[in-house]
């Protein structure tokens, strides 16, 4: 019971983006995942990618306010990583050689399905922002991602006043929305 | 309300930053105007996407930073696999491939060795003999070269050993007192010239150059040189006959090289009447080699080959050597060069002819 409570504490820290706690989770679980990947036709770089993706899956799960994993944190990360790696190997026509699991696994297909959908959406957003070009990209990132105030943005980007900056931001935002939604709707029709 | 202000209001409304009285007004507008309602729904979704995208990006970069930090502190196994882990990784990765490669190698070896055994049981013997022969030839050559080096060492040479000779050709004696002829292009722009063969190495100077005929007369200018008593060959004043068999001696290598052929045309490159075309194996360094007919008369002096075709070369006809000597006599007051016109080689077999001629053919070394 005690350890379960501890893990909920970890997950709450993860959801809040607490660096110390995230570092702790990383340190405690990375080597296990690395040996899984490396023993199954992967490189150390693959291991890093897969583990970080599993961490993102976990992060997305706890961000929705659900701190119940129904299993140990370790088992969860292992199951997600294995699932992700199997998919990756399958895409590259490589073989998964290990028959015996180091850890018990739990079904995580649902989470991974959601994760892939979100990943595709983020990829869409990322591409749309890239296609905006400068200065729109920096302007919108400053306002929407870094949450800067309009006055500070005006100063940093050299606009005479915050109204000018707002005007520019509006134009950029309209372009971004257009780019994003055209792709998003296309993606949804066959997704 | 223009679009900018509308969107601004929508954004503030979504973020909950809107004033209470404005909110009432806006919610009223939203109820009556479906377009505004649609805009609110759409923009809410969009902002949500943006926010989550931002969080996702921040989280991913946080993970990358943590990875680097932990790897630096040694709290996780570093990105580069070391020692055993790397071996295991490579082995796991390539064991299938190496197993397949190994089996292919084994099968191929077996097949080839059995084929060799079946098809060619006896033939390798002759190859081995050839190899032996080559070795003995090489040994022979080395022995000869050593002998020659000893002989050359014994002879006093006045040619300084530190002159870096960069180009060269061939030349041959036309007067027993020590005059040679070679191609003008061999000795053009020369600072120092030396000649060398089995007899010795001597410094020479240029007496006359005729670039039009591509001929140069050299004189041995060396106290170690002892004049010849006579020349074995003569220079022909006649134009050579078509299909006449010819041979030459020259220095395309550091050793005298014999080659034979025939006269294939009475004119040279692009119909040049000064020269003739010969079918002979000529290489760089052959320029200035004497072309002799079967009587042992010099009928020409090799001066070049066509670059785009194999096998034929060109030679300046020897009658022009006489012309050049005439010009030289008129223009300078040097002693008369006596060029023999009668050959002593007539009737001898080719090896005897070559043996007698080769002492009069020199490698021309130019700096």
Interface residues (C-beta under 8 A of the other chain):
Chain A: X17 X19 X22 X23 X26 X27 X30 X31 X34 X38 X39 X40 X41 X43 X44 X45 X48 X52 X55 X56 X59 X63 X95 X97 X118 X121 X122 X125 X126 X144 X145 X146 X166 X167 X170 X173 X177 X180 X181
Chain B: X3 X4 X7 X8 X42 X43 X46 X47 X49 X50 X51 X52 X53 X54 X55 X56 X57 X58 X59 X60 X62 X63 X64 X66 X67 X69 X70 X75 X76 X77 X78 X79 X80 X81 X85 X88 X89 X92 X93 X96
